Amino acid sequence: MTATLGAEMPKLSKKFGLKFVAGPYVTNEHRIVAIVETQKVENLSDFLLESGLLQWNSTHITPAQPMDEGIDQINKLKPLY
């Protein structure tokens, strides 16, 4: 499965609109680590499902954004007190 997945990943990445910024890196604990850019987190979830990676690897998706974008969003919030 690993041997064929390497050739399929670029096609699936394009299909789901993913850009791998770092990785994917694999560990001997059946874990893959990657930093991925995408418009919607659902695109990454769909990629993991269709690629089969969910069947034999641990996955954890942590949505993130650049620091300046996060600060801009915080500055737009109404203060709690």
PDB file with SEQRES, HELIX, SHEET and CRYST1 records, atoms N, CA, C and O in Angstrom:
SEQRES   1 A   81  MET THR ALA THR LEU GLY ALA GLU MET PRO LYS LEU SER          
SEQRES   2 A   81  LYS LYS PHE GLY LEU LYS PHE VAL ALA GLY PRO TYR VAL          
SEQRES   3 A   81  THR ASN GLU HIS ARG ILE VAL ALA ILE VAL GLU THR GLN          
SEQRES   4 A   81  LYS VAL GLU ASN LEU SER ASP PHE LEU LEU GLU SER GLY          
SEQRES   5 A   81  LEU LEU GLN TRP ASN SER THR HIS ILE THR PRO ALA GLN          
SEQRES   6 A   81  PRO MET ASP GLU GLY ILE ASP GLN ILE ASN LYS LEU LYS          
SEQRES   7 A   81  PRO LEU TYR                                                  
HELIX    1 AA1 THR A    2  LYS A   15  1                                  14    
HELIX    2 AA2 VAL A   41  SER A   51  1                                  11    
HELIX    3 AA3 LEU A   53  TRP A   56  1                                   4    
HELIX    4 AA4 MET A   67  ASN A   75  1                                   9    
SHEET    1 AA1 2 LYS A  19  VAL A  26  0                                        
SHEET    2 AA1 2 ILE A  32  GLU A  37 -1                                        
CRYST1    1.000    1.000    1.000  90.00  90.00  90.00 P 1           1          
ATOM      1  N   MET A   1       0.834  -1.198   0.000  1.00  0.00           N  
ATOM      2  CA  MET A   1       0.000   0.000   0.000  1.00  0.00           C  
ATOM      3  C   MET A   1       0.878   1.261   0.000  1.00  0.00           C  
ATOM      4  O   MET A   1       0.592   2.228  -0.706  1.00  0.00           O  
ATOM      5  N   THR A   2       1.941   1.232   0.798  1.00  0.00           N  
ATOM      6  CA  THR A   2       2.837   2.389   0.868  1.00  0.00           C  
ATOM      7  C   THR A   2       3.483   2.653  -0.479  1.00  0.00           C  
ATOM      8  O   THR A   2       3.597   3.807  -0.893  1.00  0.00           O  
ATOM      9  N   ALA A   3       3.903   1.611  -1.165  1.00  0.00           N  
ATOM     10  CA  ALA A   3       4.587   1.775  -2.445  1.00  0.00           C  
ATOM     11  C   ALA A   3       3.689   2.435  -3.491  1.00  0.00           C  
ATOM     12  O   ALA A   3       4.158   3.279  -4.254  1.00  0.00           O  
ATOM     13  N   THR A   4       2.423   2.070  -3.539  1.00  0.00           N  
ATOM     14  CA  THR A   4       1.519   2.653  -4.536  1.00  0.00           C  
ATOM     15  C   THR A   4       1.008   4.018  -4.110  1.00  0.00           C  
ATOM     16  O   THR A   4       0.667   4.844  -4.957  1.00  0.00           O  
ATOM     17  N   LEU A   5       0.952   4.265  -2.813  1.00  0.00           N  
ATOM     18  CA  LEU A   5       0.446   5.553  -2.333  1.00  0.00           C  
ATOM     19  C   LEU A   5       1.348   6.705  -2.746  1.00  0.00           C  
ATOM     20  O   LEU A   5       0.860   7.795  -3.046  1.00  0.00           O  
ATOM     21  N   GLY A   6       2.653   6.480  -2.766  1.00  0.00           N  
ATOM     22  CA  GLY A   6       3.590   7.531  -3.155  1.00  0.00           C  
ATOM     23  C   GLY A   6       3.271   8.119  -4.516  1.00  0.00           C  
ATOM     24  O   GLY A   6       3.359   9.333  -4.702  1.00  0.00           O  
ATOM     25  N   ALA A   7       2.903   7.282  -5.463  1.00  0.00           N  
ATOM     26  CA  ALA A   7       2.560   7.744  -6.807  1.00  0.00           C  
ATOM     27  C   ALA A   7       1.187   8.398  -6.862  1.00  0.00           C  
ATOM     28  O   ALA A   7       0.941   9.263  -7.702  1.00  0.00           O  
ATOM     29  N   GLU A   8       0.293   7.985  -5.968  1.00  0.00           N  
ATOM     30  CA  GLU A   8      -1.076   8.512  -5.964  1.00  0.00           C  
ATOM     31  C   GLU A   8      -1.207   9.848  -5.226  1.00  0.00           C  
ATOM     32  O   GLU A   8      -2.108  10.630  -5.528  1.00  0.00           O  
ATOM     33  N   MET A   9      -0.327  10.115  -4.272  1.00  0.00           N  
ATOM     34  CA  MET A   9      -0.478  11.311  -3.436  1.00  0.00           C  
ATOM     35  C   MET A   9      -0.516  12.618  -4.229  1.00  0.00           C  
ATOM     36  O   MET A   9      -1.363  13.461  -3.934  1.00  0.00           O  
ATOM     37  N   PRO A  10       0.352  12.830  -5.215  1.00  0.00           N  
ATOM     38  CA  PRO A  10       0.261  14.083  -5.974  1.00  0.00           C  
ATOM     39  C   PRO A  10      -1.084  14.259  -6.681  1.00  0.00           C  
ATOM     40  O   PRO A  10      -1.631  15.361  -6.718  1.00  0.00           O  
ATOM     41  N   LYS A  11      -1.615  13.163  -7.243  1.00  0.00           N  
ATOM     42  CA  LYS A  11      -2.914  13.244  -7.922  1.00  0.00           C  
ATOM     43  C   LYS A  11      -4.034  13.563  -6.929  1.00  0.00           C  
ATOM     44  O   LYS A  11      -4.881  14.417  -7.189  1.00  0.00           O  
ATOM     45  N   LEU A  12      -4.026  12.862  -5.785  1.00  0.00           N  
ATOM     46  CA  LEU A  12      -5.060  13.108  -4.780  1.00  0.00           C  
ATOM     47  C   LEU A  12      -4.922  14.497  -4.165  1.00  0.00           C  
ATOM     48  O   LEU A  12      -5.922  15.155  -3.878  1.00  0.00           O  
ATOM     49  N   SER A  13      -3.692  14.939  -3.965  1.00  0.00           N  
ATOM     50  CA  SER A  13      -3.464  16.289  -3.426  1.00  0.00           C  
ATOM     51  C   SER A  13      -4.084  17.333  -4.343  1.00  0.00           C  
ATOM     52  O   SER A  13      -4.757  18.259  -3.890  1.00  0.00           O  
ATOM     53  N   LYS A  14      -3.850  17.168  -5.622  1.00  0.00           N  
ATOM     54  CA  LYS A  14      -4.410  18.112  -6.602  1.00  0.00           C  
ATOM     55  C   LYS A  14      -5.939  18.028  -6.616  1.00  0.00           C  
ATOM     56  O   LYS A  14      -6.622  19.051  -6.660  1.00  0.00           O  
ATOM     57  N   LYS A  15      -6.465  16.814  -6.579  1.00  0.00           N  
ATOM     58  CA  LYS A  15      -7.922  16.612  -6.597  1.00  0.00           C  
ATOM     59  C   LYS A  15      -8.598  17.356  -5.449  1.00  0.00           C  
ATOM     60  O   LYS A  15      -9.663  17.946  -5.628  1.00  0.00           O  
ATOM     61  N   PHE A  16      -7.971  17.327  -4.260  1.00  0.00           N  
ATOM     62  CA  PHE A  16      -8.577  17.950  -3.083  1.00  0.00           C  
ATOM     63  C   PHE A  16      -8.024  19.340  -2.772  1.00  0.00           C  
ATOM     64  O   PHE A  16      -8.352  19.919  -1.736  1.00  0.00           O  
ATOM     65  N   GLY A  17      -7.192  19.876  -3.656  1.00  0.00           N  
ATOM     66  CA  GLY A  17      -6.689  21.230  -3.483  1.00  0.00           C  
ATOM     67  C   GLY A  17      -5.739  21.391  -2.307  1.00  0.00           C  
ATOM     68  O   GLY A  17      -5.795  22.391  -1.591  1.00  0.00           O  
ATOM     69  N   LEU A  18      -4.865  20.406  -2.107  1.00  0.00           N  
ATOM     70  CA  LEU A  18      -3.918  20.457  -0.994  1.00  0.00           C  
ATOM     71  C   LEU A  18      -2.541  20.861  -1.488  1.00  0.00           C  
ATOM     72  O   LEU A  18      -2.120  20.496  -2.585  1.00  0.00           O  
ATOM     73  N   LYS A  19      -1.847  21.627  -0.651  1.00  0.00           N  
ATOM     74  CA  LYS A  19      -0.451  21.958  -0.907  1.00  0.00           C  
ATOM     75  C   LYS A  19       0.349  21.540   0.325  1.00  0.00           C  
ATOM     76  O   LYS A  19       0.164  22.088   1.412  1.00  0.00           O  
ATOM     77  N   PHE A  20       1.238  20.564   0.145  1.00  0.00           N  
ATOM     78  CA  PHE A  20       2.085  20.117   1.248  1.00  0.00           C  
ATOM     79  C   PHE A  20       3.217  21.125   1.424  1.00  0.00           C  
ATOM     80  O   PHE A  20       4.065  21.280   0.545  1.00  0.00           O  
ATOM     81  N   VAL A  21       3.222  21.805   2.564  1.00  0.00           N  
ATOM     82  CA  VAL A  21       4.253  22.792   2.882  1.00  0.00           C  
ATOM     83  C   VAL A  21       5.465  22.079   3.478  1.00  0.00           C  
ATOM     84  O   VAL A  21       6.605  22.439   3.186  1.00  0.00           O  
ATOM     85  N   ALA A  22       5.219  21.073   4.309  1.00  0.00           N  
ATOM     86  CA  ALA A  22       6.279  20.244   4.893  1.00  0.00           C  
ATOM     87  C   ALA A  22       5.773  18.819   5.002  1.00  0.00           C  
ATOM     88  O   ALA A  22       4.623  18.592   5.378  1.00  0.00           O  
ATOM     89  N   GLY A  23       6.618  17.867   4.677  1.00  0.00           N  
ATOM     90  CA  GLY A  23       6.227  16.468   4.745  1.00  0.00           C  
ATOM     91  C   GLY A  23       5.517  16.034   3.479  1.00  0.00           C  
ATOM     92  O   GLY A  23       5.549  16.746   2.475  1.00  0.00           O  
ATOM     93  N   PRO A  24       4.895  14.911   3.512  1.00  0.00           N  
ATOM     94  CA  PRO A  24       4.621  14.073   4.671  1.00  0.00           C  
ATOM     95  C   PRO A  24       5.854  13.286   5.120  1.00  0.00           C  
ATOM     96  O   PRO A  24       6.638  12.792   4.311  1.00  0.00           O  
ATOM     97  N   TYR A  25       5.987  13.195   6.426  1.00  0.00           N  
ATOM     98  CA  TYR A  25       7.022  12.394   7.071  1.00  0.00           C  
ATOM     99  C   TYR A  25       6.327  11.236   7.780  1.00  0.00           C  
ATOM    100  O   TYR A  25       5.242  11.412   8.336  1.00  0.00           O  
ATOM    101  N   VAL A  26       6.935  10.068   7.765  1.00  0.00           N  
ATOM    102  CA  VAL A  26       6.343   8.903   8.424  1.00  0.00           C  
ATOM    103  C   VAL A  26       7.213   8.469   9.602  1.00  0.00           C  
ATOM    104  O   VAL A  26       8.427   8.673   9.609  1.00  0.00           O  
ATOM    105  N   THR A  27       6.567   7.872  10.586  1.00  0.00           N  
ATOM    106  CA  THR A  27       7.291   7.346  11.745  1.00  0.00           C  
ATOM    107  C   THR A  27       7.055   5.848  11.829  1.00  0.00           C  
ATOM    108  O   THR A  27       6.194   5.307  11.136  1.00  0.00           O  
ATOM    109  N   ASN A  28       7.828   5.178  12.686  1.00  0.00           N  
ATOM    110  CA  ASN A  28       7.619   3.745  12.851  1.00  0.00           C  
ATOM    111  C   ASN A  28       6.446   3.451  13.779  1.00  0.00           C  
ATOM    112  O   ASN A  28       6.208   2.298  14.137  1.00  0.00           O  
ATOM    113  N   GLU A  29       5.712   4.491  14.169  1.00  0.00           N  
ATOM    114  CA  GLU A  29       4.508   4.337  14.995  1.00  0.00           C  
ATOM    115  C   GLU A  29       3.234   4.443  14.149  1.00  0.00           C  
ATOM    116  O   GLU A  29       2.146   4.657  14.685  1.00  0.00           O  
ATOM    117  N   HIS A  30       3.370   4.296  12.847  1.00  0.00           N  
ATOM    118  CA  HIS A  30       2.245   4.425  11.916  1.00  0.00           C  
ATOM    119  C   HIS A  30       1.590   5.794  12.042  1.00  0.00           C  
ATOM    120  O   HIS A  30       0.366   5.911  12.097  1.00  0.00           O  
ATOM    121  N   ARG A  31       2.419   6.814  12.085  1.00  0.00           N  
ATOM    122  CA  ARG A  31       1.957   8.192  12.185  1.00  0.00           C  
ATOM    123  C   ARG A  31       2.596   8.978  11.048  1.00  0.00           C  
ATOM    124  O   ARG A  31       3.780   8.814  10.757  1.00  0.00           O  
ATOM    125  N   ILE A  32       1.810   9.825  10.416  1.00  0.00           N  
ATOM    126  CA  ILE A  32       2.312  10.708   9.366  1.00  0.00           C  
ATOM    127  C   ILE A  32       2.186  12.140   9.856  1.00  0.00           C  
ATOM    128  O   ILE A  32       1.164  12.537  10.414  1.00  0.00           O  
ATOM    129  N   VAL A  33       3.249  12.907   9.636  1.00  0.00           N  
ATOM    130  CA  VAL A  33       3.264  14.312  10.042  1.00  0.00           C  
ATOM    131  C   VAL A  33       3.443  15.159   8.788  1.00  0.00           C  
ATOM    132  O   VAL A  33       4.340  14.911   7.982  1.00  0.00           O  
ATOM    133  N   ALA A  34       2.582  16.159   8.632  1.00  0.00           N  
ATOM    134  CA  ALA A  34       2.678  17.050   7.479  1.00  0.00           C  
ATOM    135  C   ALA A  34       2.054  18.396   7.818  1.00  0.00           C  
ATOM    136  O   ALA A  34       1.159  18.494   8.657  1.00  0.00           O  
ATOM    137  N   ILE A  35       2.537  19.410   7.158  1.00  0.00           N  
ATOM    138  CA  ILE A  35       1.900  20.732   7.208  1.00  0.00           C  
ATOM    139  C   ILE A  35       1.322  20.961   5.823  1.00  0.00           C  
ATOM    140  O   ILE A  35       2.032  20.936   4.818  1.00  0.00           O  
ATOM    141  N   VAL A  36      -0.002  21.188   5.794  1.00  0.00           N  
ATOM    142  CA  VAL A  36      -0.729  21.248   4.532  1.00  0.00           C  
ATOM    143  C   VAL A  36      -1.551  22.533   4.469  1.00  0.00           C  
ATOM    144  O   VAL A  36      -2.176  22.930   5.452  1.00  0.00           O  
ATOM    145  N   GLU A  37      -1.543  23.175   3.308  1.00  0.00           N  
ATOM    146  CA  GLU A  37      -2.423  24.319   3.069  1.00  0.00           C  
ATOM    147  C   GLU A  37      -3.622  23.855   2.246  1.00  0.00           C  
ATOM    148  O   GLU A  37      -3.481  23.094   1.289  1.00  0.00           O  
ATOM    149  N   THR A  38      -4.799  24.328   2.639  1.00  0.00           N  
ATOM    150  CA  THR A  38      -6.022  24.017   1.896  1.00  0.00           C  
ATOM    151  C   THR A  38      -7.075  25.075   2.226  1.00  0.00           C  
ATOM    152  O   THR A  38      -6.991  25.734   3.262  1.00  0.00           O  
ATOM    153  N   GLN A  39      -8.043  25.234   1.365  1.00  0.00           N  
ATOM    154  CA  GLN A  39      -9.101  26.212   1.600  1.00  0.00           C  
ATOM    155  C   GLN A  39     -10.052  25.775   2.705  1.00  0.00           C  
ATOM    156  O   GLN A  39     -10.550  26.605   3.466  1.00  0.00           O  
ATOM    157  N   LYS A  40     -10.306  24.464   2.793  1.00  0.00           N  
ATOM    158  CA  LYS A  40     -11.239  23.943   3.790  1.00  0.00           C  
ATOM    159  C   LYS A  40     -10.638  22.704   4.430  1.00  0.00           C  
ATOM    160  O   LYS A  40     -10.046  21.870   3.744  1.00  0.00           O  
ATOM    161  N   VAL A  41     -10.788  22.582   5.741  1.00  0.00           N  
ATOM    162  CA  VAL A  41     -10.258  21.421   6.455  1.00  0.00           C  
ATOM    163  C   VAL A  41     -10.925  20.133   5.968  1.00  0.00           C  
ATOM    164  O   VAL A  41     -10.328  19.060   6.050  1.00  0.00           O  
ATOM    165  N   GLU A  42     -12.139  20.231   5.468  1.00  0.00           N  
ATOM    166  CA  GLU A  42     -12.840  19.048   4.939  1.00  0.00           C  
ATOM    167  C   GLU A  42     -12.083  18.448   3.749  1.00  0.00           C  
ATOM    168  O   GLU A  42     -12.139  17.239   3.526  1.00  0.00           O  
ATOM    169  N   ASN A  43     -11.380  19.286   2.987  1.00  0.00           N  
ATOM    170  CA  ASN A  43     -10.600  18.771   1.860  1.00  0.00           C  
ATOM    171  C   ASN A  43      -9.513  17.810   2.347  1.00  0.00           C  
ATOM    172  O   ASN A  43      -9.264  16.778   1.724  1.00  0.00           O  
ATOM    173  N   LEU A  44      -8.879  18.153   3.449  1.00  0.00           N  
ATOM    174  CA  LEU A  44      -7.842  17.285   4.006  1.00  0.00           C  
ATOM    175  C   LEU A  44      -8.456  15.990   4.540  1.00  0.00           C  
ATOM    176  O   LEU A  44      -7.896  14.909   4.357  1.00  0.00           O  
ATOM    177  N   SER A  45      -9.587  16.103   5.187  1.00  0.00           N  
ATOM    178  CA  SER A  45     -10.278  14.918   5.696  1.00  0.00           C  
ATOM    179  C   SER A  45     -10.657  13.984   4.550  1.00  0.00           C  
ATOM    180  O   SER A  45     -10.475  12.771   4.655  1.00  0.00           O  
ATOM    181  N   ASP A  46     -11.176  14.532   3.470  1.00  0.00           N  
ATOM    182  CA  ASP A  46     -11.542  13.725   2.302  1.00  0.00           C  
ATOM    183  C   ASP A  46     -10.312  13.060   1.683  1.00  0.00           C  
ATOM    184  O   ASP A  46     -10.370  11.907   1.257  1.00  0.00           O  
ATOM    185  N   PHE A  47      -9.204  13.791   1.636  1.00  0.00           N  
ATOM    186  CA  PHE A  47      -7.949  13.236   1.125  1.00  0.00           C  
ATOM    187  C   PHE A  47      -7.498  12.037   1.957  1.00  0.00           C  
ATOM    188  O   PHE A  47      -7.120  11.001   1.410  1.00  0.00           O  
ATOM    189  N   LEU A  48      -7.540  12.183   3.277  1.00  0.00           N  
ATOM    190  CA  LEU A  48      -7.119  11.095   4.163  1.00  0.00           C  
ATOM    191  C   LEU A  48      -8.003   9.866   3.994  1.00  0.00           C  
ATOM    192  O   LEU A  48      -7.522   8.734   4.031  1.00  0.00           O  
ATOM    193  N   LEU A  49      -9.286  10.097   3.810  1.00  0.00           N  
ATOM    194  CA  LEU A  49     -10.222   8.990   3.638  1.00  0.00           C  
ATOM    195  C   LEU A  49      -9.982   8.275   2.306  1.00  0.00           C  
ATOM    196  O   LEU A  49      -9.844   7.052   2.269  1.00  0.00           O  
ATOM    197  N   GLU A  50      -9.933   9.039   1.221  1.00  0.00           N  
ATOM    198  CA  GLU A  50      -9.803   8.410  -0.102  1.00  0.00           C  
ATOM    199  C   GLU A  50      -8.432   7.762  -0.304  1.00  0.00           C  
ATOM    200  O   GLU A  50      -8.325   6.758  -1.009  1.00  0.00           O  
ATOM    201  N   SER A  51      -7.400   8.316   0.297  1.00  0.00           N  
ATOM    202  CA  SER A  51      -6.056   7.743   0.148  1.00  0.00           C  
ATOM    203  C   SER A  51      -5.901   6.444   0.931  1.00  0.00           C  
ATOM    204  O   SER A  51      -5.005   5.650   0.645  1.00  0.00           O  
ATOM    205  N   GLY A  52      -6.762   6.225   1.911  1.00  0.00           N  
ATOM    206  CA  GLY A  52      -6.662   5.046   2.745  1.00  0.00           C  
ATOM    207  C   GLY A  52      -5.754   5.248   3.948  1.00  0.00           C  
ATOM    208  O   GLY A  52      -5.591   4.338   4.761  1.00  0.00           O  
ATOM    209  N   LEU A  53      -5.165   6.425   4.068  1.00  0.00           N  
ATOM    210  CA  LEU A  53      -4.250   6.683   5.186  1.00  0.00           C  
ATOM    211  C   LEU A  53      -4.927   6.526   6.540  1.00  0.00           C  
ATOM    212  O   LEU A  53      -4.272   6.188   7.525  1.00  0.00           O  
ATOM    213  N   LEU A  54      -6.218   6.764   6.596  1.00  0.00           N  
ATOM    214  CA  LEU A  54      -6.943   6.613   7.859  1.00  0.00           C  
ATOM    215  C   LEU A  54      -7.006   5.166   8.332  1.00  0.00           C  
ATOM    216  O   LEU A  54      -7.220   4.898   9.514  1.00  0.00           O  
ATOM    217  N   GLN A  55      -6.817   4.240   7.403  1.00  0.00           N  
ATOM    218  CA  GLN A  55      -6.947   2.829   7.756  1.00  0.00           C  
ATOM    219  C   GLN A  55      -5.732   2.282   8.495  1.00  0.00           C  
ATOM    220  O   GLN A  55      -5.861   1.306   9.234  1.00  0.00           O  
ATOM    221  N   TRP A  56      -4.572   2.874   8.320  1.00  0.00           N  
ATOM    222  CA  TRP A  56      -3.373   2.290   8.915  1.00  0.00           C  
ATOM    223  C   TRP A  56      -2.423   3.306   9.534  1.00  0.00           C  
ATOM    224  O   TRP A  56      -1.273   2.980   9.832  1.00  0.00           O  
ATOM    225  N   ASN A  57      -2.892   4.527   9.729  1.00  0.00           N  
ATOM    226  CA  ASN A  57      -2.090   5.558  10.378  1.00  0.00           C  
ATOM    227  C   ASN A  57      -2.938   6.316  11.382  1.00  0.00           C  
ATOM    228  O   ASN A  57      -4.160   6.388  11.253  1.00  0.00           O  
ATOM    229  N   SER A  58      -2.279   6.879  12.379  1.00  0.00           N  
ATOM    230  CA  SER A  58      -2.960   7.787  13.297  1.00  0.00           C  
ATOM    231  C   SER A  58      -3.024   9.151  12.627  1.00  0.00           C  
ATOM    232  O   SER A  58      -2.037   9.613  12.055  1.00  0.00           O  
ATOM    233  N   THR A  59      -4.164   9.782  12.696  1.00  0.00           N  
ATOM    234  CA  THR A  59      -4.296  11.113  12.106  1.00  0.00           C  
ATOM    235  C   THR A  59      -4.888  12.069  13.132  1.00  0.00           C  
ATOM    236  O   THR A  59      -5.717  11.689  13.958  1.00  0.00           O  
ATOM    237  N   HIS A  60      -4.452  13.287  13.061  1.00  0.00           N  
ATOM    238  CA  HIS A  60      -4.972  14.356  13.910  1.00  0.00           C  
ATOM    239  C   HIS A  60      -4.829  15.632  13.106  1.00  0.00           C  
ATOM    240  O   HIS A  60      -3.721  16.014  12.728  1.00  0.00           O  
ATOM    241  N   ILE A  61      -5.937  16.285  12.846  1.00  0.00           N  
ATOM    242  CA  ILE A  61      -5.932  17.522  12.062  1.00  0.00           C  
ATOM    243  C   ILE A  61      -6.058  18.693  13.021  1.00  0.00           C  
ATOM    244  O   ILE A  61      -6.999  18.755  13.812  1.00  0.00           O  
ATOM    245  N   THR A  62      -5.118  19.616  12.951  1.00  0.00           N  
ATOM    246  CA  THR A  62      -5.146  20.822  13.768  1.00  0.00           C  
ATOM    247  C   THR A  62      -5.192  22.025  12.834  1.00  0.00           C  
ATOM    248  O   THR A  62      -4.159  22.408  12.284  1.00  0.00           O  
ATOM    249  N   PRO A  63      -6.367  22.634  12.639  1.00  0.00           N  
ATOM    250  CA  PRO A  63      -6.426  23.827  11.798  1.00  0.00           C  
ATOM    251  C   PRO A  63      -5.597  24.959  12.415  1.00  0.00           C  
ATOM    252  O   PRO A  63      -5.614  25.157  13.630  1.00  0.00           O  
ATOM    253  N   ALA A  64      -4.890  25.681  11.589  1.00  0.00           N  
ATOM    254  CA  ALA A  64      -4.058  26.793  12.050  1.00  0.00           C  
ATOM    255  C   ALA A  64      -4.041  27.877  10.981  1.00  0.00           C  
ATOM    256  O   ALA A  64      -4.489  27.675   9.853  1.00  0.00           O  
ATOM    257  N   GLN A  65      -3.520  29.014  11.364  1.00  0.00           N  
ATOM    258  CA  GLN A  65      -3.400  30.135  10.429  1.00  0.00           C  
ATOM    259  C   GLN A  65      -2.175  30.949  10.811  1.00  0.00           C  
ATOM    260  O   GLN A  65      -1.656  30.797  11.917  1.00  0.00           O  
ATOM    261  N   PRO A  66      -1.703  31.814   9.911  1.00  0.00           N  
ATOM    262  CA  PRO A  66      -0.564  32.657  10.263  1.00  0.00           C  
ATOM    263  C   PRO A  66      -0.886  33.535  11.479  1.00  0.00           C  
ATOM    264  O   PRO A  66      -2.034  33.932  11.680  1.00  0.00           O  
ATOM    265  N   MET A  67       0.121  33.828  12.270  1.00  0.00           N  
ATOM    266  CA  MET A  67      -0.045  34.584  13.509  1.00  0.00           C  
ATOM    267  C   MET A  67      -0.745  35.924  13.270  1.00  0.00           C  
ATOM    268  O   MET A  67      -1.645  36.288  14.027  1.00  0.00           O  
ATOM    269  N   ASP A  68      -0.348  36.658  12.237  1.00  0.00           N  
ATOM    270  CA  ASP A  68      -0.949  37.978  12.011  1.00  0.00           C  
ATOM    271  C   ASP A  68      -2.442  37.883  11.700  1.00  0.00           C  
ATOM    272  O   ASP A  68      -3.206  38.765  12.092  1.00  0.00           O  
ATOM    273  N   GLU A  69      -2.868  36.836  11.006  1.00  0.00           N  
ATOM    274  CA  GLU A  69      -4.297  36.663  10.735  1.00  0.00           C  
ATOM    275  C   GLU A  69      -5.053  36.364  12.030  1.00  0.00           C  
ATOM    276  O   GLU A  69      -6.153  36.877  12.236  1.00  0.00           O  
ATOM    277  N   GLY A  70      -4.474  35.544  12.896  1.00  0.00           N  
ATOM    278  CA  GLY A  70      -5.099  35.238  14.180  1.00  0.00           C  
ATOM    279  C   GLY A  70      -5.231  36.476  15.047  1.00  0.00           C  
ATOM    280  O   GLY A  70      -6.266  36.679  15.683  1.00  0.00           O  
ATOM    281  N   ILE A  71      -4.201  37.304  15.082  1.00  0.00           N  
ATOM    282  CA  ILE A  71      -4.242  38.540  15.879  1.00  0.00           C  
ATOM    283  C   ILE A  71      -5.292  39.490  15.329  1.00  0.00           C  
ATOM    284  O   ILE A  71      -6.017  40.120  16.098  1.00  0.00           O  
ATOM    285  N   ASP A  72      -5.386  39.603  14.005  1.00  0.00           N  
ATOM    286  CA  ASP A  72      -6.427  40.454  13.399  1.00  0.00           C  
ATOM    287  C   ASP A  72      -7.822  39.995  13.825  1.00  0.00           C  
ATOM    288  O   ASP A  72      -8.681  40.824  14.125  1.00  0.00           O  
ATOM    289  N   GLN A  73      -8.050  38.683  13.852  1.00  0.00           N  
ATOM    290  CA  GLN A  73      -9.359  38.163  14.267  1.00  0.00           C  
ATOM    291  C   GLN A  73      -9.622  38.467  15.736  1.00  0.00           C  
ATOM    292  O   GLN A  73     -10.736  38.845  16.100  1.00  0.00           O  
ATOM    293  N   ILE A  74      -8.620  38.307  16.571  1.00  0.00           N  
ATOM    294  CA  ILE A  74      -8.773  38.598  17.999  1.00  0.00           C  
ATOM    295  C   ILE A  74      -9.091  40.072  18.212  1.00  0.00           C  
ATOM    296  O   ILE A  74      -9.924  40.420  19.049  1.00  0.00           O  
ATOM    297  N   ASN A  75      -8.433  40.929  17.458  1.00  0.00           N  
ATOM    298  CA  ASN A  75      -8.657  42.380  17.617  1.00  0.00           C  
ATOM    299  C   ASN A  75     -10.064  42.804  17.218  1.00  0.00           C  
ATOM    300  O   ASN A  75     -10.524  43.871  17.625  1.00  0.00           O  
ATOM    301  N   LYS A  76     -10.748  41.995  16.436  1.00  0.00           N  
ATOM    302  CA  LYS A  76     -12.119  42.308  16.008  1.00  0.00           C  
ATOM    303  C   LYS A  76     -13.159  41.844  17.019  1.00  0.00           C  
ATOM    304  O   LYS A  76     -14.330  42.205  16.901  1.00  0.00           O  
ATOM    305  N   LEU A  77     -12.758  41.051  18.010  1.00  0.00           N  
ATOM    306  CA  LEU A  77     -13.702  40.562  19.021  1.00  0.00           C  
ATOM    307  C   LEU A  77     -14.113  41.653  19.993  1.00  0.00           C  
ATOM    308  O   LEU A  77     -13.331  42.547  20.318  1.00  0.00           O  
ATOM    309  N   LYS A  78     -15.339  41.564  20.445  1.00  0.00           N  
ATOM    310  CA  LYS A  78     -15.826  42.459  21.487  1.00  0.00           C  
ATOM    311  C   LYS A  78     -15.224  42.008  22.812  1.00  0.00           C  
ATOM    312  O   LYS A  78     -15.303  40.825  23.143  1.00  0.00           O  
ATOM    313  N   PRO A  79     -14.627  42.914  23.579  1.00  0.00           N  
ATOM    314  CA  PRO A  79     -14.042  42.524  24.869  1.00  0.00           C  
ATOM    315  C   PRO A  79     -15.103  41.913  25.802  1.00  0.00           C  
ATOM    316  O   PRO A  79     -16.256  42.344  25.812  1.00  0.00           O  
ATOM    317  N   LEU A  80     -14.699  40.924  26.566  1.00  0.00           N  
ATOM    318  CA  LEU A  80     -15.597  40.278  27.514  1.00  0.00           C  
ATOM    319  C   LEU A  80     -15.886  41.162  28.715  1.00  0.00           C  
ATOM    320  O   LEU A  80     -16.951  41.041  29.321  1.00  0.00           O  
ATOM    321  N   TYR A  81     -14.975  42.035  29.070  1.00  0.00           N  
ATOM    322  CA  TYR A  81     -15.162  42.909  30.229  1.00  0.00           C  
ATOM    323  C   TYR A  81     -14.522  44.235  30.013  1.00  0.00           C  
ATOM    324  O   TYR A  81     -14.580  45.099  30.888  1.00  0.00           O  
TER     325      TYR A  81                                                      
END                                                                             
